[in-house]
């Protein structure tokens, strides 16, 4: 895939876990990403776990180091002074090779450490320098040279010396993998690392203008080269660009963007992660327009190549245009794998991009979660569908003659919002579902659940269900959701509503809102999730991870033929195939989850506008995916 250039971008996603490099104010250089050796199975795998971090203090980086050192390999280390902020990029250590990071060395200390590590069979792959209190310090990454590759590294070179080294390295089939440019009292200097490249070709360019870089980039990309490292500095009042290109021998997709604002870089970090790419290099540099960033991404799975991607994109973009919804996030799982993750539009009033990891209320899709929780607790022997609610909660008034099964299937005859139960419990803290239920349980029922089998939709009925499950499970309803489902089955962000971190949404009056506290109706409308985790939840239901197939089939079977509503789920048939789904709508949000259990398809949609067509979009996407499967 061709790389893409970016000069300006519009939006920033909050809370990114990204690597941003930094410049010291006096003489510290912008630095480029170091690749630990010739790209290959160990250092450029088709797919690998990865992690990137930014702006960490020394102690925070140390904690990251301790967390990752046993299973990950450092690819990049960046230190920004003054202030001492550390950025790093890591990937899983696929061959378990030894490595070392050393920071805060003077030049002589670095030289001594370099010699000692070389004698032990290590090779340096990253040289980073920075200035503290007028003193230049060095840091580096070393890896065990298990391949016994020829390598060299140099520091303090002039531009002419660097060019000579490049010529010599090419003659010796050595490839540059780390090049840094920095200012000293004696003028500009360079440090670089080379390693044996075998037959792989590379190109190096330095001191290019913005237009020269753009032209050179196009030529190299057309010739099958990708950016391996990049940096930009101001020289004589002009911005200059330098970088290394290497042949993209395996043909996997890649992206490169430069001159991004902090907001723009973070937006693209999330976008490319959703598309299936990992960060492999980042550079931060100062320009006349302020701090700018460049980033390199590498294809990390086969999601970018999914044959349905463009058709799904078209459906979502058409919905975004038709609804004028600020933002839409979509996730599709097939056979337990994420085939599509993508955000469109804005996540808030500041124009931050929507992505698949934004956490929002799933509104009444929470009722489907309630159905799963109930059947999960039944499997654990804690409750039964025939248990009478009043037996579980004796304090409940006598007219509540419904059962657990009737409440979870909307057949408990409990009133809904405009039927005398609009009690104004929103934006209040409730420790338990029972506490909230006591606020309205004195009110009469809409019908008699003993004599009338009526599907009567009621969010309040799910609060009563929560009170019953609390009594059966010996925990508050939030604890039940977390411990019986979320933690037990690694459901990620799906869980009881958070007090912060929500998507912003459009209220009915067109104003942006942060959302409401729906603590009182956890099982009826108080669950949060990212769209990615919501679709993953559906996938785990479809493949039997959360409930045995027989229990899931029962949960998705309406108690009577008079209604298609089962135990928290709507049910139906499409093209002769089962489909189960649940939609949700609340101020500032609309959500939808659609599952084809027999085909292991799960589709989730979240919008930050309750007037949006999440249900129609989810149906169209799901049916489109279904139509592509073998009959």
DAQUI-V252781 format. One record per helix or strand. SS is the DSSP state (helix for helix, strand for strand). FROM is the first residue (numbers start at 1). TO is the last residue. If there is no record, write none. Layout:
((SS/FROM/TO) (SS/FROM/TO))
This chain:
((strand/50/56) (helix/58/68) (strand/72/80) (strand/85/92) (strand/99/105) (helix/107/119) (strand/122/132) (strand/135/144) (strand/151/157) (helix/159/171) (strand/174/184) (strand/187/196) (strand/202/208) (helix/210/222) (strand/225/235) (strand/238/247) (strand/254/260) (helix/262/275) (strand/277/287) (strand/290/299) (helix/303/305) (helix/309/323) (strand/327/334) (strand/337/346) (strand/353/353) (strand/359/361) (helix/363/379) (strand/388/388) (helix/389/392) (strand/403/403) (helix/404/408) (helix/433/437) (helix/459/473) (helix/477/486) (strand/495/496) (strand/502/502) (strand/505/506) (strand/512/513) (helix/519/525) (strand/527/530) (helix/531/542) (helix/549/555) (strand/565/565) (strand/570/574) (strand/577/586) (strand/589/596) (helix/597/599) (strand/601/607) (strand/609/609) (helix/614/628))
